Amino acid sequence: MAKPGAAAKRSSDGAETRPTRGGSPRLRSVDGVAPDAGAEVEEGALALDRLIHERMRLGIVSALAVNDSLTFNDLKRVMHTTDGNLSVHARKLEDAKYITCTKSFEGRVPRTEYKLTAAGRRALERYLDHMEALIRATRER
């Protein structure tokens, strides 16, 4: 974590870097979302995608990976969560382009439907590959 007064620097591609606790820079994009919408680069190694590493967002992405689409109410039921909690986490995934949100009406009843994007599927695959590598490395010790 960067010190409150630590100065930010810009790399040649416009990304902002801030020193971490250990002194090495952590690459972040200008808007605060790291490259690949959540993956962080630390000391040349790809770190876990912090955007989908969070339990609720990983659950949303995983549920959408095995379904063509899910409505807001379906996801709320699957995730055992509240409207507010689901909407906040879904919005973060939508902002990162990991999921799409389509709003429509069935008669007079609003319907919100979510789908996993190709970028979201790739991010989930990278995340799972990374977790599997961590598990293998741990078991080999």
NORZI-V684184 format. One record per helix or strand. SS is the DSSP state (~ for helix, > for strand). FROM is the first residue (numbers start at 1). TO is the last residue. If there is no record, write none. Layout:
# NORZI-V684184
SS;FROM;TO / SS;FROM;TO
This chain:
# NORZI-V684184
>;9;10 / >;16;19 / >;25;28 / ~;35;38 / >;41;42 / >;45;46 / ~;50;53 / ~;55;65 / >;70;71 / ~;72;79 / ~;83;95 / >;99;106 / >;109;116 / ~;118;140
